[in-house]
Amino acid sequence: MQTRGELATSPKAQRRDRQDEPLPVDLTTLPSRSFAHWLGTTGSGLTWDVYQGDAKLVLQQLPDESFHCVITSPPYYWLRDYGVLGQTGQEETVGGYVSAICSVMDEVRRVLVNDGVLFLNLGDTYYSGKGKSHGVDPKSNKRRFGLRAVDKSGGVGIGIRPKSSIGVPWRVALEMAKRSWVLRSPIIWHRKNSLPEAVKDRPRRSYEYVFMFVKNRRYYFDRSAVMNVEVEEDVWTISARPKPTNGIDTAPFPDELVQRCLDLGCPPSGSVLDPYAGSGTTLRVALASGRRATGIDLSTKFCQYIVENLSALL
């Protein structure tokens, strides 16, 4: 394993002629952008990369059509504070958040192969409008805030009334559709065994969305991954309890959810990207399934945690 402070690419890292043979993301000649970059190889010979930096800026340095599949879960709107300057999720308006996510997805679309698939996991947020914090939540100390944008009066830039569900996932999905993505399937992830919400005046949510996006009419898809698994193929009942992260307070999704996405939308020896890597679940599961993996995260602490874990893989 090695680390370096800039991104670069070799002459080999050019646009591929064949979609089923992606070139390795070998970064050696691009201009310095002061990003930390760790490279490694598992005991079975699979390569992985971890980049510490802003997702959009890092992606801009990666070559076109480098990944078969993207599986990611960006920070949700005003649900957690990771204490990192420039973090996604604390924009003052809903429009600002949607724009931030979609600008990253623009770059994701470029680095995804033409028959590639994106799985985007997003949860919703409620607009409080009370003028005080309602962010204390026993489920995570990262949910303790000062005055949040969703607690201020003014409708967070979209003019909605207090106590309204903002509809963040669909706002992002519809904006992505305007930017040439094909929304192929809105999948419901039924979060089995999740901790209940602390609410008394509405039904407690038990699901999130996993949007399946593609670039073109033809794309890799193995339907056998959802046949005879669920009563409904687009409702996935998967436990919301992820693997322990030893003090790294992220919001990781479970291994089974990542594996389901890989089985559906990534060739067996494909390459996988997560531009909001967090604790590295996507990378770890991808490597365990025989696929190459690349992750990006703004937090140095999270990246170091990922590198530590991936370096121990056999």
C-alpha positions, 0 to 999 in steps of 0.5 A: 500500500502507498499514499500520495498527496496528489491525483494523477493518471498514466497514459493508459487511463484514456477512454476505453474502446470496450465497455466490458474491459475498464482500464484501471484507475492508475493516477500518475500524471494529472496536475496536483490537487493536494488530495490524499490517495491510498492504493492497495491490493487484497490478498487475493490480488484485487486493487482498491483506491481511497481518496480523501477530498471533495467528491466532485473535485476528485471525480473530475480527475478520474478518467471517463467510463472507469466504473461498472457500478456506483453504490452510494449514500450521500449525507442526508439533509440536516440529519448529521453533523460530521464536523468536517468543513464543506460537508454535504448535508448542511446547505441552507436551502433544499435547492442548495442540497439538491444542487450539491448532490446532483453536481457530484452525480454529473461527474459520476455519470461521466465516470460510469461505463455506458452500460453501467448502473448507479444505486443511490440511497437517500432518506427524507427530512422534515421541516420543523420551522420552530426556530429552535433545535430538534436535533437531539436523537439518542440514536447518534450523537452526530444528530445534535445540532445548534440551529439547523436550516430545517428548524428556521422559519422560511420554508428552507427555500421552497415555501413549505409549511412546518411539520412537512416532509420535504421530499428530498429523495424525489427532489434529487431524483427528478433533478437528476432526470433533467440532467440526462439520467434515466431513473429506471427503478425507485426501490423501497428499502424496508429497514427491518429492525431499525430503531423507531423514530421518536415521533407521536403524531404520524406513522414512524418511517420504516423505509428509505429509497434506493434509486436505480439510475442508468445512462442508456437504454441498454445496461447490465442487469441480472434479474435473478438477484431479485427473483424469489427473494422478496414478495415484491422485487422492488421492495427490499426487506433488509435489516438496517443494522450494519456491522460495527464501526468501532467508534467511527460515527457514520451512517453505514448501510448494511452489507446485504443492501450493497450485495443486492445492488452488486448482484443486480447491476455489476458484472462479477469482475467489475469495478465499483465506486462510492463517492461518499464512502463513509466507513467503506461498506461499499468497498469492503463488500465489493472486494469480498465479492471479487470486484475492484473498488474505489472510494472517496470521502471528505473526512480524513478520519473516515478514509484512514478507517477505510484504509485500515480495514481494507489493508487487513483483507485477505 
